[in-house]
Amino acid sequence: MRIAYRYANNPSEVEDIAQDALLRAWRRRSTLREAERRNDWLATIVRNEAFRLHARVRPDPVDTLEGHEGAEDEQIISTVERADLHAAIMSLDERERELIQLRYTEDLTQQAIARRLGLPDGTVKVRLHRLRHKLRRAMTEGKQSPFKASASGGNAAHLIGGRPRPDVGDEHREEQVGQ
């Protein structure tokens, strides 16, 4: 150990050098020719192990810690985002939640959803587009809830351009398609 202190920068390196040197000496003990020169032989092994230790490429411990902390931060953020998305979905009315469930949980196409609900394809497409926009807006705006019924009678068009557009409302489309 005393010889290892000459080559080390800190106590943990001393221990590493001494341990590696003793292990190498034990494995190579058959190469010792003169027993009276054992101390010189061990000193040479310690010196060589110190050089090997310093020649190794070692990662910077700071980078490792930051990378690990970043992964935990990402997990926390994704958990919070999932909770926010769940809360946003739960604040939708039953009809809207059913559309989201059919599209993303059951992975149905717009045409399959339209057949199952007995609605025209275009109606399903428009409703899904508005729901995605509603959810996206809720996620970016934080705690403000855009899901409350508007003065336009529940028409979600106010989310797109800031003013209701009755010419593209769901009720109007259903009337047009049904005629």
C-alpha positions in Angstrom: 0.0 0.0 0.0 2.8 2.4 0.8 4.2 2.0 -2.7 0.7 2.5 -4.2 0.4 5.9 -2.4 3.3 7.2 -4.6 1.2 6.7 -7.8 -2.3 7.5 -6.6 -4.2 10.8 -6.4 -6.7 9.7 -3.8 -7.3 6.8 -1.3 -9.7 5.0 -3.5 -7.1 4.8 -6.2 -4.6 3.4 -3.7 -6.9 0.6 -2.8 -7.6 -0.1 -6.5 -3.9 -0.2 -7.3 -3.0 -2.4 -4.3 -5.9 -4.8 -5.0 -5.1 -5.2 -8.7 -1.4 -5.6 -7.9 -2.0 -8.3 -5.3 -4.3 -10.2 -7.6 -1.8 -10.0 -10.5 1.0 -11.1 -8.1 -1.0 -14.1 -6.9 -1.9 -15.2 -10.4 1.8 -14.7 -11.6 3.5 -16.1 -8.4 5.1 -18.8 -10.4 7.2 -16.2 -12.3 9.0 -15.2 -9.1 12.5 -16.6 -9.5 14.3 -15.4 -6.5 12.4 -15.3 -3.2 14.7 -12.8 -1.6 13.8 -10.2 -4.3 10.0 -10.6 -3.6 9.7 -6.9 -2.5 11.3 -5.6 -5.6 9.1 -7.9 -7.7 5.9 -6.7 -5.9 7.0 -3.0 -6.2 7.3 -3.5 -10.0 3.8 -5.0 -10.2 2.4 -2.1 -8.1 4.0 0.4 -10.4 2.8 -1.3 -13.5 -0.8 -1.6 -12.1 -0.7 2.2 -11.3 0.3 2.9 -14.9 -2.5 0.7 -16.1 -5.0 2.4 -13.9 -4.1 5.8 -15.1 -4.1 4.7 -18.8 -7.7 3.4 -18.6 -10.4 5.5 -20.1 -12.8 6.3 -17.3 -16.1 8.1 -17.8 -16.6 11.4 -16.1 -18.8 10.7 -13.1 -20.6 14.0 -13.5 -22.0 13.1 -16.9 -23.3 9.7 -15.5 -25.1 11.4 -12.7 -26.7 14.0 -14.9 -27.9 11.4 -17.4 -29.4 9.3 -14.6 -31.2 12.3 -13.1 -32.5 13.4 -16.6 -34.1 9.9 -17.1 -35.9 10.2 -13.8 -37.1 13.7 -14.7 -38.4 12.4 -18.1 -40.3 9.7 -16.2 -41.8 12.2 -13.9 -42.8 14.5 -16.7 -44.4 11.7 -18.7 -46.3 10.6 -15.7 -47.6 14.1 -15.1 -48.5 14.4 -18.8 -50.4 11.1 -18.7 -52.3 12.3 -15.6 -53.1 15.6 -17.3 -54.3 13.8 -20.4 -56.4 11.4 -18.4 -58.0 14.3 -16.5 -58.7 16.1 -19.8 -60.3 12.9 -21.3 -62.4 12.4 -18.2 -63.7 16.0 -18.5 -65.1 15.2 -21.9 -68.8 14.3 -22.2 -69.7 10.7 -22.7 -70.1 10.9 -26.5 -66.7 12.4 -26.9 -65.1 9.8 -24.6 -66.7 7.1 -26.6 -65.2 8.4 -29.8 -61.7 8.7 -28.2 -62.0 5.1 -26.8 -63.1 3.7 -30.1 -60.3 5.4 -32.1 -57.4 5.1 -29.7 -58.2 2.3 -27.3 -59.9 -0.1 -29.7 -57.8 1.3 -32.6 -60.7 1.5 -35.0 -60.6 3.4 -38.3 -62.9 6.4 -38.9 -65.0 4.3 -41.2 -65.4 1.5 -38.6 -66.4 4.0 -36.0 -68.9 5.5 -38.3 -70.5 2.1 -39.0 -70.6 1.2 -35.3 -72.2 4.4 -34.3 -74.4 4.8 -37.3 -72.9 8.1 -38.3 -71.6 9.4 -41.6 -67.8 9.1 -42.1 -67.4 12.9 -42.4 -69.1 13.5 -39.0 -66.8 11.1 -37.3 -63.8 12.7 -39.0 -64.8 16.2 -37.9 -65.6 15.2 -34.4 -62.3 13.4 -33.9 -60.4 16.4 -35.3 -62.2 18.7 -32.9 -61.5 16.3 -30.0 -57.8 16.1 -30.8 -57.7 19.9 -31.0 -59.6 20.2 -27.7 -57.2 17.8 -26.0 -54.1 19.4 -27.5 -55.2 22.8 -26.4 -56.0 21.6 -22.9 -52.5 20.1 -22.6 -50.8 23.3 -23.8 -52.9 25.7 -21.7 -52.5 23.9 -18.5 -55.3 23.9 -16.0 -57.7 26.1 -17.9 -60.5 23.8 -19.0 -61.8 24.3 -22.6 -64.3 21.5 -22.1 -67.1 23.5 -20.6 -70.1 24.1 -22.9 -69.7 27.3 -24.7 -72.3 29.9 -25.4 -72.7 28.4 -28.9 -74.6 25.4 -27.4 -71.6 23.0 -27.0 -70.2 23.6 -30.5 -66.5 23.1 -30.3 -65.8 25.4 -33.3 -65.0 28.3 -31.0 -61.7 26.4 -30.2 -60.5 26.6 -33.8 -61.0 30.2 -34.8 -62.1 31.9 -31.6 -65.7 32.3 -32.8 -68.5 29.8 -33.5 -69.1 28.8 -37.1 -72.6 27.3 -37.3 -72.1 26.4 -41.0 -69.7 23.6 -40.0 -71.2 22.5 -36.7 -72.0 18.9 -36.0 -75.7 19.4 -36.0 -75.6 21.2 -39.4 -73.5 18.5 -40.9 -75.8 15.7 -39.7 -78.8 17.5 -41.1 -77.0 17.9 -44.5 -75.9 14.3 -44.7 -79.3 13.0 -43.5 -81.2 14.9 -46.2 
